[in-house]
Structure formats: C-alpha cells, structure tokens
Amino acid sequence: MSRTRDYILTELLVLRTQQGDREAFGALVELWQERLWLHAHALTDTGEQAWDAVQETWTAVVKGIGRLAEPAAFPRWAFRILTHKAADQVRRRQAEREAQQELAALAGTSERRQGAPGARVADLRDALAALPAAARQLLALHYAEGFTTAEVGQILGVPQGTVKSRLHHARRHLKRLMEEDDDDGR
C-alpha cells in the first residue's frame, strides 16, 4: 500500500471515527499500530516499554481524536503523542534501560565475529543503541518513518532549523561511533 493511499485512508478513518464509527477506529489502529510500535521501540529499546507507550498513545488518541481539527494531521499528532509517552516510559525506567543497554552491548560485542555476514548491520545496531535517545528519535522519525524535517519539527515541537541541526549532529555522532567500531574491530 502506498504512503499516499495510507494517508488518504487515514483521513477517512479519522473522520468516520470522529462520527462515532468504532470499526473505523479499529481499522485506524490496524493501519498505524506497527508503525507506532516500531517508533516506540526505537525510542525505548525494549518491547515492553514500546507496547506500554503505544497503549498509552492509543488511550490518548481515543480521548482526543474528537478534537483533532485536521484529519490529515493524524500521523504527526499520533507520533507526537507517542514521542511524549515513550519519553515518559524512559524516565520511569531509566535505571533498568541503562542496565539492559550495557548487557546488550556486551553480548553483541562478544558474539560478533570480524567479517561475519551481517556484522556491519550488528555494528550499526550497536552504534544506534549507543546514541542518545533524542538522536535515535530524530533519525527514526526522519529516515525510518519518512517524515520531513518540518514534520519532525511539528512532532517534537521545535523549529525546522533545529531539526536540521540536530539531524546533522546525530549523523556525525553515528558516523564517529561506526568509525570507532571499525578501529576496534581491526
């Protein structure tokens, strides 16, 4: 299904949901659930935290969808809600998250063999996990979800120029981490 078709369908489902159609809301959830979960997982690093953030997001959507004046804005609105809910999850479980990241980094380093198929993908995953959550969030919204810098700015509540600057720094940081991993692996 094309991105344009998804967005047109989303607008229709939002309008029908606002009119009280529960089946339309179910279809809206089905259409956006995976994308929201993938983004939540990129922000939280654990499936449990991601599902909690997504559930809280859908609860907020149910409560606020009637006030959404522009149905076409649903994706940005839902991702913005999710971003805040995921940040809440991270704050509530920061100590647990840091411990899991350290264990995952140690396990990933010991299991990876130099030159093994997929080692570069594993290096990228490790480097992404080492980035601060805000940098991962920007990269995921822009590259994984395909939002423009203006849309990312709306989701995060910051100016487009700030998004561009932060994306530049996040890419540079990721590049440094990948280069350090290359140096360590030699």
C-alpha positions as CSV (number, residue, x, y, z in Angstrom):
1,M,0.0,0.0,0.0
2,S,1.5,3.3,-1.0
3,R,2.2,6.1,1.5
4,T,-0.3,8.4,-0.2
5,R,-3.0,5.8,-0.1
6,D,-2.3,5.2,3.6
7,Y,-2.7,8.9,4.3
8,I,-6.0,9.2,2.4
9,L,-7.3,6.2,4.1
10,T,-6.2,7.6,7.4
11,E,-8.1,10.8,6.8
12,L,-11.3,8.9,6.0
13,L,-10.9,6.7,9.1
14,V,-10.3,9.7,11.3
15,L,-13.4,11.4,10.0
16,R,-15.5,8.2,10.5
17,T,-14.1,7.7,14.0
18,Q,-15.0,11.3,14.9
19,Q,-18.5,10.4,13.9
20,G,-18.5,7.5,16.3
21,D,-17.7,4.6,14.0
22,R,-15.9,2.1,16.2
23,E,-14.9,-0.1,13.3
24,A,-13.2,2.8,11.7
25,F,-11.2,3.3,14.8
26,G,-10.2,-0.4,14.8
27,A,-9.1,0.0,11.2
28,L,-7.1,3.1,12.1
29,V,-5.3,1.1,14.9
30,E,-4.6,-1.7,12.4
31,L,-3.2,0.7,9.9
32,W,-0.9,2.6,12.3
33,Q,-0.2,0.1,15.2
34,E,3.0,-1.4,13.7
35,R,4.5,2.0,12.7
36,L,3.8,3.4,16.1
37,W,5.3,0.4,17.8
38,L,8.4,0.5,15.6
39,H,9.0,4.1,16.5
40,A,8.3,3.5,20.2
41,H,10.8,0.6,20.1
42,A,13.4,2.8,18.6
43,L,12.9,5.3,21.4
44,T,12.7,2.9,24.3
45,D,14.8,-0.1,23.2
46,T,12.6,-2.6,24.9
47,G,9.4,-4.3,23.6
48,E,7.7,-3.9,26.9
49,Q,8.3,-0.2,27.2
50,A,7.3,0.2,23.5
51,W,4.0,-1.6,24.0
52,D,3.3,0.4,27.1
53,A,4.0,3.7,25.2
54,V,1.8,2.6,22.3
55,Q,-1.1,1.6,24.6
56,E,-0.9,5.0,26.4
57,T,-0.8,6.7,23.0
58,W,-4.0,4.9,21.8
59,T,-5.7,5.8,25.1
60,A,-4.8,9.5,24.5
61,V,-5.9,9.2,20.8
62,V,-9.3,7.9,21.9
63,K,-9.7,10.8,24.3
64,G,-8.6,13.5,21.9
65,I,-9.5,12.4,18.4
66,G,-12.8,14.2,18.6
67,R,-10.9,17.5,19.0
68,L,-8.5,16.8,16.1
69,A,-9.5,19.6,13.7
70,E,-7.4,18.4,10.8
71,P,-7.7,14.7,10.0
72,A,-4.7,14.8,7.7
73,A,-2.6,15.7,10.7
74,F,-3.3,12.4,12.4
75,P,0.1,10.8,11.7
76,R,2.0,13.8,13.1
77,W,-0.3,14.1,16.0
78,A,-0.2,10.4,16.9
79,F,3.6,10.3,16.6
80,R,3.9,13.4,18.8
81,I,1.8,11.8,21.5
82,L,3.8,8.6,21.2
83,T,7.1,10.6,21.5
84,H,5.9,12.1,24.8
85,K,4.6,8.7,26.1
86,A,7.8,7.0,25.1
87,A,9.8,9.7,26.9
88,D,7.7,9.1,30.0
89,Q,8.4,5.4,29.8
90,V,12.2,6.1,29.5
91,R,12.1,8.4,32.5
92,R,10.1,5.9,34.6
93,R,12.5,3.1,33.8
94,Q,15.9,4.8,33.2
95,A,17.9,2.6,35.5
96,E,16.5,-0.6,34.0
97,R,17.1,0.7,30.5
98,E,20.7,1.6,31.1
99,A,21.4,-1.9,32.6
100,Q,19.8,-3.6,29.6
101,Q,21.8,-1.4,27.1
102,E,25.0,-2.3,28.9
103,L,24.2,-6.0,28.8
104,A,23.1,-5.9,25.2
105,A,26.3,-4.0,24.2
106,L,28.5,-6.6,26.0
107,A,26.6,-9.5,24.4
108,G,26.6,-8.0,21.0
109,T,30.4,-7.4,21.1
110,S,31.3,-10.9,22.3
111,E,29.0,-12.7,19.8
112,R,30.1,-10.7,16.7
113,R,32.9,-12.1,14.6
114,Q,35.1,-9.9,12.4
115,G,34.0,-10.4,8.8
116,A,30.9,-12.4,9.6
117,P,27.8,-11.9,7.4
118,G,25.6,-9.2,9.0
119,A,28.4,-7.9,11.2
120,R,28.1,-4.5,9.7
121,V,24.3,-4.5,10.4
122,A,25.1,-5.5,14.0
123,D,27.7,-2.7,14.2
124,L,25.1,-0.2,13.0
125,R,22.6,-1.5,15.6
126,D,25.2,-1.2,18.3
127,A,26.1,2.3,17.2
128,L,22.4,3.3,17.1
129,A,21.9,1.9,20.6
130,A,24.8,3.9,21.8
131,L,23.3,7.2,20.6
132,P,21.4,9.3,23.0
133,A,17.6,8.7,22.8
134,A,17.0,12.1,21.3
135,A,19.3,11.4,18.4
136,R,17.8,7.9,17.8
137,Q,14.3,9.6,17.9
138,L,15.3,12.1,15.2
139,L,16.9,9.5,13.0
140,A,13.9,7.2,13.3
141,L,11.3,9.8,12.5
142,H,13.2,11.2,9.5
143,Y,14.7,8.1,8.0
144,A,12.6,5.2,9.2
145,E,9.2,6.9,9.1
146,G,10.0,9.3,6.3
147,F,8.8,12.5,7.9
148,T,10.2,15.7,6.5
149,T,12.2,17.9,8.7
150,A,9.2,20.3,9.0
151,E,7.0,17.4,10.1
152,V,9.6,16.2,12.6
153,G,9.7,19.7,14.0
154,Q,5.9,19.6,14.4
155,I,6.1,16.2,16.1
156,L,8.8,17.3,18.5
157,G,7.6,20.9,18.9
158,V,10.9,22.5,17.7
159,P,11.7,24.7,14.7
160,Q,12.7,23.1,11.4
161,G,16.1,24.6,11.6
162,T,16.7,23.0,15.0
163,V,15.7,19.6,13.5
164,K,18.1,20.0,10.6
165,S,20.9,20.9,13.0
166,R,20.2,18.1,15.4
167,L,19.9,15.6,12.5
168,H,23.4,16.8,11.3
169,H,24.9,16.2,14.7
170,A,23.1,12.8,15.1
171,R,24.5,11.7,11.8
172,R,28.0,12.9,12.7
173,H,27.8,11.1,16.1
174,L,26.6,7.9,14.4
175,K,29.5,8.1,11.9
176,R,32.0,8.6,14.7
177,L,30.6,5.6,16.5
178,M,30.8,3.4,13.4
179,E,34.4,4.5,12.7
180,E,35.4,3.8,16.3
181,D,33.8,0.3,16.0
182,D,35.8,-0.2,12.7
183,D,39.0,0.8,14.6
184,D,38.2,-1.6,17.5
185,G,37.5,-4.5,15.2
186,R,40.9,-4.4,13.4
